[in-house]
Amino acid sequence: MKIKEVTYAKSGVIAKAAYENLRPSYSFTAELDKEDNVEDVLKHLKGIVDNQFELDEYTAKVSLVEKQFANMRLYPVNGFKYPSITSVLGWDKDWYISEGELSQYGAIGTIIHKVFEDAIINYQKTGELIWKEPEEFPELQKEISMVRGGSLQLDWNDYSYKTFGNEYIPKLGKICAMEETVANDEIKTAGTLDILAPFGDKLSIIDLKSGAYDFRQLAFYGNTWSVLNGKDVEQMVIFPLGKTDNKSGYKKPVINTDIAGEWKEMLKARETFKKRFGI
């Protein structure tokens, strides 16, 4: 008996969809050449079907998370949606803050990031520090309105980004990456790094923070960028741009070289997140 083609079919029930049940069904058929081994072809077809089932289950779980948790940030990556590293590390903290307050803190953070990064770009191009006002950026009008009309009465003039920048922007090496999205397929997580550049003669992942910081986040950016680009990040650096009572008008950068240790702690948080949300 000669087998001219083989078919692999599979159906199932996925119970964790945003509706009661998801019932996918797939069938793949392959025509055989003389040199083909039937078992190998079936194994290949099975792999295709199983991968599709995995995608369906993951997509269903993501759909449920999106509907139940509006504050969760997800990045589209290769047909999947990966949770952001900030959501992975901060989901249990952000939910204790009202949505209105979160929006105001997020808005002032966006404003400070934009102005500070613009100053870096101008300095690296011209060698001169130029500080633009937030109102000079049309894309910041929504954030400006949110801050000025917010209940927290935040004011970017109370923050130390200019005095800090005057001291440390000239000490940055040539920027390798800025506001770059990186995705880790192995742990299905993504995020947008602030700055990657030499600082103190070491290639550094740099995060601009107007409030609290978490080196596990920087370890994710650093390790993921290193794998994608084949070049090792040597240290993690926080640029603290928040309020301060220091006589100098700024706080010093916070440096951590234990990327491996912070990466391990990040993986623990990722596993906790997966157990909690299923993605």
C-alpha positions in Angstrom: 0.0 0.0 0.0 1.3 3.4 -1.0 0.5 6.4 1.2 0.2 9.5 -1.0 -0.9 12.0 1.7 -1.3 12.2 5.4 -3.7 14.3 7.5 -3.5 15.4 11.1 -6.7 16.8 12.7 -7.4 18.0 16.2 -10.2 19.7 18.1 -10.6 20.8 21.6 -12.1 23.1 24.2 -10.4 26.1 25.8 -12.3 27.1 28.9 -10.4 30.3 29.8 -11.8 32.5 27.0 -13.6 35.8 27.6 -16.8 33.8 26.8 -17.8 30.4 28.2 -15.8 28.1 25.9 -13.6 28.3 22.8 -13.8 25.3 20.6 -11.0 25.4 17.9 -10.7 22.6 15.3 -7.9 22.2 12.8 -7.0 19.8 10.1 -3.8 19.8 8.0 -3.0 17.6 5.1 0.5 17.0 3.5 1.3 15.3 0.2 4.2 12.9 0.4 7.3 12.7 -1.8 9.0 9.4 -2.2 11.8 10.2 0.3 9.3 11.4 3.0 8.9 9.4 6.2 5.2 9.2 7.3 6.0 9.5 11.0 8.2 12.5 10.5 5.5 14.2 8.4 2.8 13.5 11.0 5.1 14.9 13.8 5.6 18.0 11.7 1.8 18.5 11.2 1.2 17.8 14.9 3.7 20.6 15.7 1.8 23.0 13.5 -1.5 22.2 15.0 -0.3 22.3 18.6 1.3 25.7 18.1 -1.9 27.0 16.7 -3.8 25.7 19.7 -1.2 27.4 22.0 -1.8 30.7 20.2 -5.6 30.3 20.5 -5.4 29.7 24.2 -2.9 32.5 24.8 -5.1 34.9 22.7 -8.2 33.9 24.6 -6.5 34.6 28.0 -5.2 38.0 26.7 -8.7 38.9 25.6 -10.0 38.1 29.1 -7.3 40.2 30.8 -7.9 43.1 28.4 -11.6 43.2 29.3 -11.1 42.8 33.1 -8.1 44.9 33.7 -8.1 48.2 31.8 -4.8 49.4 33.2 -2.9 46.4 31.8 -0.5 47.4 29.0 0.1 44.9 26.2 2.5 45.0 23.3 1.6 43.3 20.0 4.5 40.9 19.1 4.4 38.3 16.3 0.7 37.6 16.5 0.8 37.6 20.3 0.2 40.3 22.9 3.0 40.4 25.5 2.4 42.1 28.9 4.7 45.1 29.5 7.5 44.7 32.0 5.9 47.6 34.0 2.6 45.7 34.3 4.5 42.5 35.2 6.3 44.3 38.1 3.7 46.8 39.1 0.2 45.4 38.6 -0.4 44.8 42.4 0.7 48.4 43.2 -1.0 50.4 40.5 -4.4 49.1 41.4 -4.2 50.7 44.9 -4.0 54.1 43.2 -7.1 55.7 41.6 -7.2 55.9 37.8 -7.3 59.6 38.0 -4.1 59.9 40.1 -2.4 57.3 37.9 -3.2 59.4 34.9 -1.8 62.5 36.4 1.5 60.8 37.5 1.8 59.3 34.1 1.2 62.6 32.4 3.9 64.5 34.3 6.3 61.6 33.8 5.7 61.8 30.1 6.3 65.5 30.1 9.6 65.3 31.9 10.7 62.4 29.7 10.0 64.3 26.6 11.7 67.5 27.6 14.8 65.7 29.1 15.2 63.4 26.0 14.9 66.4 23.7 17.7 68.1 25.7 19.9 65.0 25.3 19.3 64.9 21.5 20.1 68.6 21.1 23.3 68.3 23.2 24.6 65.3 21.3 24.0 67.2 18.0 25.2 70.7 18.9 27.2 70.3 22.2 24.8 72.9 23.8 22.2 72.3 26.4 18.9 73.7 25.4 15.8 73.4 27.6 12.5 73.7 25.9 9.3 74.3 27.8 6.6 71.6 27.7 4.3 73.9 25.9 6.7 73.9 22.9 5.8 70.3 22.2 2.4 70.0 20.4 2.3 66.2 21.3 2.2 67.0 25.0 -0.9 69.2 25.1 -3.1 66.4 26.5 -0.6 65.7 29.3 -0.2 69.4 30.1 -4.0 69.8 30.4 -4.2 66.7 32.6 -1.5 68.0 35.0 -2.8 71.5 35.2 -6.4 70.5 35.8 -5.6 67.5 38.0 -6.5 67.2 41.7 -2.9 66.5 42.7 -1.8 70.0 41.6 1.5 68.6 40.2 4.0 71.1 38.6 6.9 70.0 36.5 8.8 73.1 37.7 9.0 71.4 41.1 11.1 68.6 39.6 14.9 68.4 39.3 15.2 67.3 35.7 16.9 70.5 34.5 19.5 70.8 37.3 20.2 67.1 37.0 20.5 67.3 33.3 22.8 70.3 33.4 25.2 68.1 35.4 24.9 64.7 33.8 23.7 65.0 30.2 27.3 66.1 29.2 28.6 62.9 30.8 26.6 60.6 28.5 28.3 58.9 25.6 26.8 58.5 22.2 23.3 57.2 22.4 22.8 53.7 21.2 19.1 53.5 21.7 16.3 55.8 23.0 12.6 55.0 23.5 13.2 51.6 21.9 10.8 48.8 22.3 12.3 45.4 23.1 10.5 42.1 23.3 11.6 38.8 24.9 10.0 35.9 23.2 11.2 33.4 25.7 9.2 34.9 28.6 6.7 36.7 26.4 7.3 40.2 27.9 8.0 43.5 26.2 8.8 47.1 27.2 10.2 50.4 26.0 13.6 51.3 27.4 14.5 55.0 28.0 18.1 55.3 27.1 21.0 53.0 26.3 24.4 54.7 26.2 27.9 54.7 27.7 27.9 56.3 31.1 31.0 56.3 33.2 32.8 54.4 30.4 30.3 51.5 30.7 27.5 50.6 28.4 24.5 51.4 30.5 20.7 50.9 30.5 19.4 54.2 31.8 15.9 54.8 33.2 14.5 58.3 33.8 12.5 58.3 37.0 10.5 61.1 38.6 9.4 58.7 41.4 10.1 55.1 42.5 12.3 52.8 40.5 12.8 49.0 40.1 16.1 47.6 39.0 14.3 44.4 37.9 12.8 46.5 35.1 16.2 47.7 33.9 17.6 44.1 34.1 14.8 43.1 31.7 15.7 45.9 29.3 19.4 45.3 29.5 19.4 41.5 29.1 16.8 41.6 26.3 18.7 44.3 24.4 21.9 42.4 24.8 20.5 39.2 23.4 18.9 41.1 20.4 22.0 43.1 19.6 24.9 40.8 20.6 26.5 43.4 22.9 26.6 43.2 26.7 25.0 45.9 28.8 27.4 46.5 31.8 25.4 48.4 34.3 22.0 49.8 35.2 21.6 53.4 36.0 18.7 55.4 37.4 18.5 59.1 36.6 16.4 60.5 39.5 14.5 63.5 38.1 11.9 63.9 40.9 11.6 66.5 43.7 14.5 66.9 46.1 15.6 69.1 49.0 19.3 68.6 48.2 21.3 71.9 48.1 22.7 71.0 44.7 19.2 70.8 43.3 19.5 67.2 42.2 20.1 63.7 43.4 23.1 61.6 42.1 22.5 58.8 39.6 21.8 55.4 41.2 24.1 52.6 39.7 23.7 48.9 40.0 25.9 46.3 38.2 24.1 43.2 39.4 22.2 42.6 36.2 22.2 38.8 36.7 20.8 39.0 40.2 18.0 41.5 39.3 17.2 39.4 36.2 16.6 36.4 38.5 14.3 38.4 40.7 12.5 39.7 37.6 11.9 36.1 36.4 10.2 35.3 39.8 7.9 38.3 39.3 7.1 37.1 35.8 6.2 33.7 37.0 3.9 35.2 39.7 2.2 37.3 37.0 1.7 34.3 34.8 0.1 32.3 37.6 -2.2 35.3 38.4 -3.3 36.2 34.9 -2.5 33.1 32.8 -0.4 34.9 30.2 
